[in-house]
Each structure stands twice: as structure tokens, then as C-alpha cells.
Amino acid sequence: MPFSWTASIGFFLGFAFGVGCALAVMYSIYMGGYRAALRDSQLPAPPERYRKVMEKLSAQQNKKG
């Protein structure tokens, strides 16, 4: 097999697996954060950080509308 074929296959596999794995990791981090946010929103007394973010979002919405 010539070097160009080998290099092409290696480049493709490295790129495909590299990007695919990075996307899988980012998706799992995103979903973990999403689940944590939903769990925090259902607590009887939300955490301080959650309340601050909600106040900030409310202020941004009031500016727009």
C-alpha cells in the first residue's frame, strides 16, 4: 500500500474518531448539566446560584420586552 493511502486512512480515522469522541464527551457534559439544572429547579428551596441565574434571566427578559 503506498504511503498516501496509509496516510489518508490514518487521517480519516483519526479525524472521525477524534471529532466523534469529542462530541460524545461534550454531549454527556451538557446533558449532565441539564439534568442537574432540572433537579435544582424542582427543589423546595433552590440553591443560591440557581436563584441568581434566574434573577439575571428575568432582568434580561424585562429589558427586551
Order of alpha helices (4+ residues) and beta strands (2+ residues): alpha-alpha
